[in-house]
Amino acid sequence: MTKNIMSKEEYLNKAKELNVPLEKPRVLNDTDFITVAKERRSVRQYDAKT
């Protein structure tokens, strides 16, 4: 089985052909670290019933 490997140049040329519309980056709201730390959540146990 032969893998089809593109060179960097081929990859970049192919990416240019996609014609993805250029959009401005979305502006993210500034959130201070303390707020982020307080609102952080993690799952410690999973319910095996579902």
PDB file of N, CA, C and O in Angstrom:
ATOM      1  N   MET A   1       0.846  -1.173   0.000  1.00  0.00           N
ATOM      2  CA  MET A   1       0.000   0.000   0.000  1.00  0.00           C
ATOM      3  C   MET A   1       0.895   1.242   0.000  1.00  0.00           C
ATOM      4  O   MET A   1       1.770   1.371   0.857  1.00  0.00           O
ATOM      5  N   THR A   2       0.687   2.147  -0.943  1.00  0.00           N
ATOM      6  CA  THR A   2       1.485   3.356  -1.063  1.00  0.00           C
ATOM      7  C   THR A   2       0.708   4.542  -0.512  1.00  0.00           C
ATOM      8  O   THR A   2      -0.452   4.752  -0.869  1.00  0.00           O
ATOM      9  N   LYS A   3       1.343   5.311   0.353  1.00  0.00           N
ATOM     10  CA  LYS A   3       0.706   6.510   0.903  1.00  0.00           C
ATOM     11  C   LYS A   3       0.947   7.676  -0.034  1.00  0.00           C
ATOM     12  O   LYS A   3       2.040   7.832  -0.578  1.00  0.00           O
ATOM     13  N   ASN A   4      -0.080   8.494  -0.220  1.00  0.00           N
ATOM     14  CA  ASN A   4       0.033   9.683  -1.047  1.00  0.00           C
ATOM     15  C   ASN A   4       0.486  10.831  -0.152  1.00  0.00           C
ATOM     16  O   ASN A   4      -0.319  11.390   0.593  1.00  0.00           O
ATOM     17  N   ILE A   5       1.753  11.183  -0.218  1.00  0.00           N
ATOM     18  CA  ILE A   5       2.306  12.240   0.627  1.00  0.00           C
ATOM     19  C   ILE A   5       2.588  13.462  -0.227  1.00  0.00           C
ATOM     20  O   ILE A   5       3.293  13.384  -1.234  1.00  0.00           O
ATOM     21  N   MET A   6       2.028  14.593   0.187  1.00  0.00           N
ATOM     22  CA  MET A   6       2.225  15.855  -0.530  1.00  0.00           C
ATOM     23  C   MET A   6       3.428  16.590   0.029  1.00  0.00           C
ATOM     24  O   MET A   6       3.736  16.505   1.217  1.00  0.00           O
ATOM     25  N   SER A   7       4.099  17.309  -0.851  1.00  0.00           N
ATOM     26  CA  SER A   7       5.167  18.187  -0.375  1.00  0.00           C
ATOM     27  C   SER A   7       4.512  19.413   0.263  1.00  0.00           C
ATOM     28  O   SER A   7       3.314  19.645   0.095  1.00  0.00           O
ATOM     29  N   LYS A   8       5.297  20.183   0.986  1.00  0.00           N
ATOM     30  CA  LYS A   8       4.759  21.400   1.603  1.00  0.00           C
ATOM     31  C   LYS A   8       4.192  22.337   0.547  1.00  0.00           C
ATOM     32  O   LYS A   8       3.132  22.933   0.738  1.00  0.00           O
ATOM     33  N   GLU A   9       4.900  22.461  -0.561  1.00  0.00           N
ATOM     34  CA  GLU A   9       4.459  23.349  -1.637  1.00  0.00           C
ATOM     35  C   GLU A   9       3.124  22.888  -2.215  1.00  0.00           C
ATOM     36  O   GLU A   9       2.231  23.704  -2.445  1.00  0.00           O
ATOM     37  N   GLU A  10       2.985  21.591  -2.448  1.00  0.00           N
ATOM     38  CA  GLU A  10       1.722  21.059  -2.969  1.00  0.00           C
ATOM     39  C   GLU A  10       0.580  21.295  -1.987  1.00  0.00           C
ATOM     40  O   GLU A  10      -0.530  21.649  -2.385  1.00  0.00           O
ATOM     41  N   TYR A  11       0.859  21.100  -0.708  1.00  0.00           N
ATOM     42  CA  TYR A  11      -0.142  21.301   0.335  1.00  0.00           C
ATOM     43  C   TYR A  11      -0.606  22.753   0.367  1.00  0.00           C
ATOM     44  O   TYR A  11      -1.806  23.023   0.411  1.00  0.00           O
ATOM     45  N   LEU A  12       0.342  23.689   0.344  1.00  0.00           N
ATOM     46  CA  LEU A  12      -0.009  25.109   0.381  1.00  0.00           C
ATOM     47  C   LEU A  12      -0.775  25.524  -0.866  1.00  0.00           C
ATOM     48  O   LEU A  12      -1.720  26.307  -0.777  1.00  0.00           O
ATOM     49  N   ASN A  13      -0.380  25.009  -2.029  1.00  0.00           N
ATOM     50  CA  ASN A  13      -1.106  25.315  -3.260  1.00  0.00           C
ATOM     51  C   ASN A  13      -2.526  24.781  -3.202  1.00  0.00           C
ATOM     52  O   ASN A  13      -3.459  25.453  -3.642  1.00  0.00           O
ATOM     53  N   LYS A  14      -2.700  23.583  -2.666  1.00  0.00           N
ATOM     54  CA  LYS A  14      -4.028  22.988  -2.534  1.00  0.00           C
ATOM     55  C   LYS A  14      -4.874  23.811  -1.572  1.00  0.00           C
ATOM     56  O   LYS A  14      -6.064  24.011  -1.812  1.00  0.00           O
ATOM     57  N   ALA A  15      -4.277  24.288  -0.491  1.00  0.00           N
ATOM     58  CA  ALA A  15      -4.998  25.102   0.486  1.00  0.00           C
ATOM     59  C   ALA A  15      -5.472  26.408  -0.142  1.00  0.00           C
ATOM     60  O   ALA A  15      -6.561  26.887   0.177  1.00  0.00           O
ATOM     61  N   LYS A  16      -4.668  26.990  -1.030  1.00  0.00           N
ATOM     62  CA  LYS A  16      -5.059  28.234  -1.699  1.00  0.00           C
ATOM     63  C   LYS A  16      -6.259  28.018  -2.617  1.00  0.00           C
ATOM     64  O   LYS A  16      -7.065  28.928  -2.808  1.00  0.00           O
ATOM     65  N   GLU A  17      -6.380  26.821  -3.184  1.00  0.00           N
ATOM     66  CA  GLU A  17      -7.471  26.503  -4.101  1.00  0.00           C
ATOM     67  C   GLU A  17      -8.816  26.403  -3.393  1.00  0.00           C
ATOM     68  O   GLU A  17      -9.854  26.447  -4.054  1.00  0.00           O
ATOM     69  N   LEU A  18      -8.831  26.271  -2.091  1.00  0.00           N
ATOM     70  CA  LEU A  18     -10.082  26.084  -1.353  1.00  0.00           C
ATOM     71  C   LEU A  18     -10.972  27.321  -1.369  1.00  0.00           C
ATOM     72  O   LEU A  18     -12.184  27.217  -1.178  1.00  0.00           O
ATOM     73  N   ASN A  19     -10.383  28.484  -1.595  1.00  0.00           N
ATOM     74  CA  ASN A  19     -11.138  29.747  -1.655  1.00  0.00           C
ATOM     75  C   ASN A  19     -12.018  29.961  -0.432  1.00  0.00           C
ATOM     76  O   ASN A  19     -13.207  30.252  -0.560  1.00  0.00           O
ATOM     77  N   VAL A  20     -11.447  29.821   0.729  1.00  0.00           N
ATOM     78  CA  VAL A  20     -12.173  30.068   1.967  1.00  0.00           C
ATOM     79  C   VAL A  20     -12.280  31.575   2.143  1.00  0.00           C
ATOM     80  O   VAL A  20     -11.268  32.274   2.089  1.00  0.00           O
ATOM     81  N   PRO A  21     -13.490  32.088   2.354  1.00  0.00           N
ATOM     82  CA  PRO A  21     -13.621  33.537   2.514  1.00  0.00           C
ATOM     83  C   PRO A  21     -12.862  34.020   3.748  1.00  0.00           C
ATOM     84  O   PRO A  21     -12.924  33.407   4.813  1.00  0.00           O
ATOM     85  N   LEU A  22     -12.156  35.115   3.584  1.00  0.00           N
ATOM     86  CA  LEU A  22     -11.395  35.671   4.700  1.00  0.00           C
ATOM     87  C   LEU A  22     -12.345  36.410   5.629  1.00  0.00           C
ATOM     88  O   LEU A  22     -13.076  37.304   5.201  1.00  0.00           O
ATOM     89  N   GLU A  23     -12.330  36.040   6.877  1.00  0.00           N
ATOM     90  CA  GLU A  23     -13.168  36.690   7.876  1.00  0.00           C
ATOM     91  C   GLU A  23     -12.271  37.271   8.954  1.00  0.00           C
ATOM     92  O   GLU A  23     -11.191  36.754   9.239  1.00  0.00           O
ATOM     93  N   LYS A  24     -12.740  38.346   9.539  1.00  0.00           N
ATOM     94  CA  LYS A  24     -11.998  38.905  10.658  1.00  0.00           C
ATOM     95  C   LYS A  24     -12.109  37.956  11.842  1.00  0.00           C
ATOM     96  O   LYS A  24     -13.146  37.319  12.024  1.00  0.00           O
ATOM     97  N   PRO A  25     -11.062  37.851  12.649  1.00  0.00           N
ATOM     98  CA  PRO A  25     -11.152  36.999  13.845  1.00  0.00           C
ATOM     99  C   PRO A  25     -12.229  37.513  14.786  1.00  0.00           C
ATOM    100  O   PRO A  25     -12.427  38.720  14.922  1.00  0.00           O
ATOM    101  N   ARG A  26     -12.914  36.594  15.426  1.00  0.00           N
ATOM    102  CA  ARG A  26     -13.942  36.996  16.384  1.00  0.00           C
ATOM    103  C   ARG A  26     -13.282  37.632  17.601  1.00  0.00           C
ATOM    104  O   ARG A  26     -12.201  37.219  18.020  1.00  0.00           O
ATOM    105  N   VAL A  27     -13.931  38.618  18.150  1.00  0.00           N
ATOM    106  CA  VAL A  27     -13.419  39.290  19.338  1.00  0.00           C
ATOM    107  C   VAL A  27     -13.896  38.517  20.554  1.00  0.00           C
ATOM    108  O   VAL A  27     -15.091  38.265  20.713  1.00  0.00           O
ATOM    109  N   LEU A  28     -12.964  38.147  21.402  1.00  0.00           N
ATOM    110  CA  LEU A  28     -13.304  37.442  22.627  1.00  0.00           C
ATOM    111  C   LEU A  28     -13.440  38.438  23.762  1.00  0.00           C
ATOM    112  O   LEU A  28     -12.703  39.421  23.840  1.00  0.00           O
ATOM    113  N   ASN A  29     -14.386  38.169  24.632  1.00  0.00           N
ATOM    114  CA  ASN A  29     -14.564  39.036  25.794  1.00  0.00           C
ATOM    115  C   ASN A  29     -13.423  38.823  26.767  1.00  0.00           C
ATOM    116  O   ASN A  29     -12.977  37.695  26.980  1.00  0.00           O
ATOM    117  N   ASP A  30     -12.949  39.919  27.360  1.00  0.00           N
ATOM    118  CA  ASP A  30     -11.918  39.808  28.383  1.00  0.00           C
ATOM    119  C   ASP A  30     -12.546  39.246  29.648  1.00  0.00           C
ATOM    120  O   ASP A  30     -13.531  39.793  30.144  1.00  0.00           O
ATOM    121  N   THR A  31     -12.007  38.194  30.161  1.00  0.00           N
ATOM    122  CA  THR A  31     -12.458  37.629  31.425  1.00  0.00           C
ATOM    123  C   THR A  31     -11.226  37.452  32.291  1.00  0.00           C
ATOM    124  O   THR A  31     -10.232  36.851  31.881  1.00  0.00           O
ATOM    125  N   ASP A  32     -11.316  37.987  33.492  1.00  0.00           N
ATOM    126  CA  ASP A  32     -10.144  37.891  34.357  1.00  0.00           C
ATOM    127  C   ASP A  32      -9.965  36.462  34.870  1.00  0.00           C
ATOM    128  O   ASP A  32     -10.911  35.674  34.884  1.00  0.00           O
ATOM    129  N   PHE A  33      -8.772  36.149  35.278  1.00  0.00           N
ATOM    130  CA  PHE A  33      -8.420  34.796  35.686  1.00  0.00           C
ATOM    131  C   PHE A  33      -9.270  34.295  36.850  1.00  0.00           C
ATOM    132  O   PHE A  33      -9.669  33.131  36.862  1.00  0.00           O
ATOM    133  N   ILE A  34      -9.550  35.145  37.816  1.00  0.00           N
ATOM    134  CA  ILE A  34     -10.316  34.729  38.994  1.00  0.00           C
ATOM    135  C   ILE A  34     -11.705  34.258  38.571  1.00  0.00           C
ATOM    136  O   ILE A  34     -12.185  33.237  39.064  1.00  0.00           O
ATOM    137  N   THR A  35     -12.352  34.981  37.674  1.00  0.00           N
ATOM    138  CA  THR A  35     -13.675  34.581  37.185  1.00  0.00           C
ATOM    139  C   THR A  35     -13.608  33.247  36.471  1.00  0.00           C
ATOM    140  O   THR A  35     -14.454  32.381  36.694  1.00  0.00           O
ATOM    141  N   VAL A  36     -12.620  33.071  35.621  1.00  0.00           N
ATOM    142  CA  VAL A  36     -12.462  31.808  34.901  1.00  0.00           C
ATOM    143  C   VAL A  36     -12.236  30.671  35.894  1.00  0.00           C
ATOM    144  O   VAL A  36     -12.841  29.607  35.760  1.00  0.00           O
ATOM    145  N   ALA A  37     -11.379  30.879  36.881  1.00  0.00           N
ATOM    146  CA  ALA A  37     -11.075  29.843  37.865  1.00  0.00           C
ATOM    147  C   ALA A  37     -12.310  29.478  38.686  1.00  0.00           C
ATOM    148  O   ALA A  37     -12.537  28.301  38.963  1.00  0.00           O
ATOM    149  N   LYS A  38     -13.110  30.473  39.078  1.00  0.00           N
ATOM    150  CA  LYS A  38     -14.311  30.206  39.874  1.00  0.00           C
ATOM    151  C   LYS A  38     -15.378  29.463  39.073  1.00  0.00           C
ATOM    152  O   LYS A  38     -16.105  28.641  39.631  1.00  0.00           O
ATOM    153  N   GLU A  39     -15.482  29.743  37.771  1.00  0.00           N
ATOM    154  CA  GLU A  39     -16.527  29.145  36.943  1.00  0.00           C
ATOM    155  C   GLU A  39     -16.120  27.810  36.330  1.00  0.00           C
ATOM    156  O   GLU A  39     -16.929  27.162  35.665  1.00  0.00           O
ATOM    157  N   ARG A  40     -14.910  27.404  36.541  1.00  0.00           N
ATOM    158  CA  ARG A  40     -14.406  26.155  35.970  1.00  0.00           C
ATOM    159  C   ARG A  40     -15.114  24.956  36.597  1.00  0.00           C
ATOM    160  O   ARG A  40     -15.359  24.926  37.804  1.00  0.00           O
ATOM    161  N   ARG A  41     -15.438  23.975  35.766  1.00  0.00           N
ATOM    162  CA  ARG A  41     -16.095  22.756  36.242  1.00  0.00           C
ATOM    163  C   ARG A  41     -15.399  21.546  35.651  1.00  0.00           C
ATOM    164  O   ARG A  41     -14.888  21.599  34.532  1.00  0.00           O
ATOM    165  N   SER A  42     -15.380  20.463  36.398  1.00  0.00           N
ATOM    166  CA  SER A  42     -14.873  19.205  35.860  1.00  0.00           C
ATOM    167  C   SER A  42     -15.733  18.062  36.391  1.00  0.00           C
ATOM    168  O   SER A  42     -16.281  18.143  37.490  1.00  0.00           O
ATOM    169  N   VAL A  43     -15.844  17.013  35.611  1.00  0.00           N
ATOM    170  CA  VAL A  43     -16.637  15.853  35.995  1.00  0.00           C
ATOM    171  C   VAL A  43     -15.733  14.908  36.764  1.00  0.00           C
ATOM    172  O   VAL A  43     -14.679  14.507  36.269  1.00  0.00           O
ATOM    173  N   ARG A  44     -16.138  14.556  37.962  1.00  0.00           N
ATOM    174  CA  ARG A  44     -15.331  13.671  38.796  1.00  0.00           C
ATOM    175  C   ARG A  44     -15.862  12.243  38.786  1.00  0.00           C
ATOM    176  O   ARG A  44     -15.105  11.296  39.002  1.00  0.00           O
ATOM    177  N   GLN A  45     -17.155  12.085  38.537  1.00  0.00           N
ATOM    178  CA  GLN A  45     -17.757  10.763  38.458  1.00  0.00           C
ATOM    179  C   GLN A  45     -18.719  10.744  37.284  1.00  0.00           C
ATOM    180  O   GLN A  45     -19.408  11.729  37.015  1.00  0.00           O
ATOM    181  N   TYR A  46     -18.761   9.624  36.594  1.00  0.00           N
ATOM    182  CA  TYR A  46     -19.675   9.473  35.480  1.00  0.00           C
ATOM    183  C   TYR A  46     -20.798   8.538  35.875  1.00  0.00           C
ATOM    184  O   TYR A  46     -20.579   7.544  36.568  1.00  0.00           O
ATOM    185  N   ASP A  47     -22.000   8.859  35.433  1.00  0.00           N
ATOM    186  CA  ASP A  47     -23.163   8.022  35.710  1.00  0.00           C
ATOM    187  C   ASP A  47     -23.208   6.920  34.644  1.00  0.00           C
ATOM    188  O   ASP A  47     -23.433   7.201  33.467  1.00  0.00           O
ATOM    189  N   ALA A  48     -22.997   5.687  35.054  1.00  0.00           N
ATOM    190  CA  ALA A  48     -22.951   4.572  34.120  1.00  0.00           C
ATOM    191  C   ALA A  48     -24.325   4.192  33.588  1.00  0.00           C
ATOM    192  O   ALA A  48     -24.417   3.381  32.665  1.00  0.00           O
ATOM    193  N   LYS A  49     -25.388   4.749  34.138  1.00  0.00           N
ATOM    194  CA  LYS A  49     -26.754   4.404  33.726  1.00  0.00           C
ATOM    195  C   LYS A  49     -27.109   4.924  32.340  1.00  0.00           C
ATOM    196  O   LYS A  49     -27.966   4.350  31.668  1.00  0.00           O
ATOM    197  N   THR A  50     -26.475   5.985  31.910  1.00  0.00           N
ATOM    198  CA  THR A  50     -26.856   6.573  30.612  1.00  0.00           C
ATOM    199  C   THR A  50     -25.972   6.104  29.512  1.00  0.00           C
ATOM    200  O   THR A  50     -26.155   6.501  28.361  1.00  0.00           O
TER     201      THR A  50
END
